[in-house]
Structure formats: structure tokens, C-alpha cells
């Protein structure tokens, strides 16, 4: 095994376990020697790794997903690591141990959460109780590709619990917040140059995250439980065009209308230029169909987005019994003279439609019965959130008749889960239908008149919609778990809820829940809530 793969196309299957966990008995990572600075011993810099365990920081050996205009390079693997104080400001010069990215810090275990990754501790903090840790330092070397001279350079962290201060060569470069994000490093990174990337990651509750936008010092003082802490999802070095470019590519399909819709959020469009979107759909590398949008300008975007729909009846549909029927979309932003300004990374999707009529569920026009259980892999630990771990769980569930799972995090506040990327990809490939949890309204403040826009719920819901939007397995969003139920919700004669008998607590929750529901429906009208 090696750490050269990150997590798109076929590479996901072979390297998923490596990307998320490190087992001493099977750690056979590609090597890169760490050279200690003059006057400082290697032991001061980082504790030596055991035989057979080596760190790989050579980006030429990392998995990369690229097009003609952009590239994502995986930074997963062993990083230098050590406990920290939440108020830390200076990158440590020594006392480094090692820990795997991605993965939550160890020391918190219960019936749901299990440790599965090894901390290679420095002697100076080897006996520290890591279960009570609220902050930690991460560090590794990065080399920016020489051919990124005309690109924006950024670091991207997915599923961050909860707040990270980013340093490059010891100098503060900016911040990334829960649930994940991207920080531009163009001004502090040189194409062809090697830099030291350091992150101070602080595990803070949702209240602290929201406070950090206005008061980072005060946010660090907020106390609360964060069960899954640290870099809990993939980390990338990202190179994108400096000018006009695409973000958040989305595909929607309709069997009832035999239509396909392509949508994206263009960035930095020039005011006096006409653009088009070009959609190329392929099947296992074979070109299937190509569509081009009408011309549009920056003034014609709706909420920063552009979409176009075309009629298409594909040769095959994604279904629970035909999960292999997947396509790949390559969406490009085309400027004047037909020049491709940006070619987005490929998106896998399945052509399918799920809908409800009365009390019946339909998938691609056929009535379908759902037998549901919760799916805990993103809560248990990194080993279970890999593609291989999730696929094995889903196969076992299917073997005794389960056709539908719901992600078991009943909210999305910091620490409730690890990354879902591999789990949803495994669900696509297994034909398992999924209800994907959205943030719980109960964890946000709704008292101000503009709370729907300013309380953070909309931006966090948008993140989780982006996680799910191109996965055919995701047919529902779950919301407001256990907070708005009727008194007779388990009574077979009253389960339809038409009598709407609620206690005062549940009744008061309904108005806020409806506001949250409306936000999610606007973000993704193609799925049931």
C-alpha cells in the first residue's frame, strides 16, 4: 500500500483504508527522509518512527486529480503532531510526534466511538491524557508544483473539528472553520518551492465556531464537548485558475421528464465577457453525450449560480439492482472564442429519480419498499468510515434485506461525525439508498428577524448539501430528529400525523424546524426532506 492515492475514481477503492487509518501491523508507507535543521537533532524535531513505518511528504507520489486547468493533490498521511494549548501562537520548534490525517484524536471511546489509529508520541508528552485535549499542532512539508505559476494556491480541509489557524513557514496565513473550507496561500507559497505547512487545530463547540468570526480569542475560551476532534476529513493542496473558474458543480436528473440539469457557481467572471457551460458525459471513458448552455454573463447569475437543462434519455439507469450504472461529468467554463477557461474536476453521478406519491415511494417509476436502519460508520471511527469499511457494512446489511440507511448523526455540530466521502461512494456502488442528516435547527439561534441568513444554519446546510448532491444513493435529507414529533406518532391509527397532536415543547419547535426545512429545500429541491 502507499499514500499516493486520495479518493477519486478507482483510487478510492484501493487506498481508502490507508487514507483514514494507520495500523502498526500493516503500515508500509512510501518513504521520505526527514532532514533535521542544522543545530537541531532529528529527535528534537520529531520522535523516530518504528521500523516499517515511514512518512510520505513527496507530493509527486501523492494521488492527484487534475484537468487542463486545475489540480488537487492529496496531503493525507502521517503528519508531525503534538498536543497544544488553545491560546498557542508560535509554531513549536520541537517535541513532535506523529499522527495520521485524516482521523480524530484518540482518547474518547464509548459504545459508539472507537480508537483505531496510533499516536507516535514524543517522550515529553507521552503520558498526557489525550482524551481531554482541546488543541493540537499538525505539521508537514509541501512542495508546490512548478507548473502552478498561473494558478491560485490553496489548502483545503474537509470535516474540520473545529477551527484551524494555518501557518506557512512559521507565519500565520489565515483560518479555516468547521465544517471545512479552503484558505488561499498564493501570496505565501512559491511554485516550485518547498514550504512548511503547520496547523493549530482547536476543538471547540458550535457556539465557539460562530463566535470565532468576530472574536477568535474569545472563541478559544468557549468550553463544550467535541467528541471527534481534529482533521477528520481529507486535506488537499489545491491549484485553480486565477481568473474565471467554476465551483460547486451539480447534476440533477429526472426520469419522469427525461431531462438532465447541470449547475455550477462561476467565480470572478468579467463584466464584459459572454460565457457558456460545456457538459461532457462519459461512461467508463467512452464519450456518451455533450451539451452546451446558452451564453450568459455575470449579470445573469441567480444567487451566484447558473444552470441549464437538456432532454436526455440515457441507455442505463442507476438503481438499487444496477448500481454499476454510473456516468462521469466533465463541466467546462468556456469564454470568448471558444477558449476553455476552467475545466472542473470530474463528477460521478447516476441517472435516476426518486419521488413520493401519497404514501408510496417510487424509484425510476417502480414502487419500492424501504427497510431502514441507522448507519453508524461515520461515528464509530476512521477505520469504519473508509470505502472498504463502509462497503463491507453495506454488503452485510443488504444480505438480510436492508434497502435504506440513515446517517446516525442527529445533528451536524462539531464532533458528531467523521468524513462521509467514502461512505456515500460505497452506498452508490452498493445500491443502498441513504437519508443524509442535515444540521439540527435546535443547535442554532432563530430569534433575530434575519436569523435564517445570519445564524450560520444556511452556510452549514449548504456544505452538507454539497457533500450529497451528486450521489444517486442519497434520496432523502433527515432533519429535526426527535424534536417535532406528534404525541401519537407510534399509534397505527394516527401515524399519518393529520391530527397533529403535539405537546408544548414539540409544538414550539415546529416553527423553527420549518424555517430550517425551507433553507434546505431551496438549496436542493430535488430530494425529499
HELIX and SHEET records of a PDB file:
HELIX    1   1 UNK A   11  UNK A   20  1                                  10    
HELIX    2   2 UNK A   42  UNK A   45  1                                   4    
HELIX    3   3 UNK A   59  UNK A   61  5                                   3    
HELIX    4   4 UNK A  123  UNK A  125  5                                   3    
HELIX    5   5 UNK A  130  UNK A  132  5                                   3    
HELIX    6   6 UNK A  146  UNK A  148  5                                   3    
HELIX    7   7 UNK A  206  UNK A  212  1                                   7    
HELIX    8   8 UNK A  216  UNK A  220  1                                   5    
HELIX    9   9 UNK A  298  UNK A  300  5                                   3    
HELIX   10  10 UNK A  336  UNK A  338  5                                   3    
HELIX   11  11 UNK A  377  UNK A  380  1                                   4    
HELIX   12  12 UNK A  382  UNK A  385  5                                   4    
HELIX   13  13 UNK A  387  UNK A  399  1                                  13    
HELIX   14  14 UNK A  421  UNK A  430  1                                  10    
HELIX   15  15 UNK A  441  UNK A  443  5                                   3    
HELIX   16  16 UNK A  451  UNK A  454  1                                   4    
HELIX   17  17 UNK A  457  UNK A  468  1                                  12    
HELIX   18  18 UNK A  504  UNK A  523  1                                  20    
SHEET    1   A 5 UNK A  64  UNK A  66  0                                        
SHEET    2   A 5 UNK A  71  UNK A  74 -1                                        
SHEET    3   A 5 UNK A 235  UNK A 241 -1                                        
SHEET    4   A 5 UNK A 151  UNK A 158 -1                                        
SHEET    5   A 5 UNK A 180  UNK A 184 -1                                        
SHEET    1   B 6 UNK A  97  UNK A 101  0                                        
SHEET    2   B 6 UNK A  77  UNK A  83 -1                                        
SHEET    3   B 6 UNK A 135  UNK A 143 -1                                        
SHEET    4   B 6 UNK A 194  UNK A 202 -1                                        
SHEET    5   B 6 UNK A 163  UNK A 168 -1                                        
SHEET    6   B 6 UNK A 171  UNK A 177 -1                                        
SHEET    1   C 2 UNK A 160  UNK A 161  0                                        
SHEET    2   C 2 UNK A 230  UNK A 231 -1                                        
SHEET    1   D 3 UNK A 250  UNK A 254  0                                        
SHEET    2   D 3 UNK A 259  UNK A 264 -1                                        
SHEET    3   D 3 UNK A 306  UNK A 311 -1                                        
SHEET    1   E 4 UNK A 286  UNK A 292  0                                        
SHEET    2   E 4 UNK A 276  UNK A 283 -1                                        
SHEET    3   E 4 UNK A 327  UNK A 334 -1                                        
SHEET    4   E 4 UNK A 340  UNK A 343 -1                                        
SHEET    1   F 4 UNK A 286  UNK A 292  0                                        
SHEET    2   F 4 UNK A 276  UNK A 283 -1                                        
SHEET    3   F 4 UNK A 327  UNK A 334 -1                                        
SHEET    4   F 4 UNK A 347  UNK A 349 -1                                        
SHEET    1   G 3 UNK A 354  UNK A 357  0                                        
SHEET    2   G 3 UNK A 360  UNK A 363 -1                                        
SHEET    3   G 3 UNK A 366  UNK A 368 -1                                        
SHEET    1   H 4 UNK A 372  UNK A 375  0                                        
SHEET    2   H 4 UNK A 404  UNK A 407  1                                        
SHEET    3   H 4 UNK A 433  UNK A 437  1                                        
SHEET    4   H 4 UNK A 474  UNK A 478  1                                        
END                                                                             
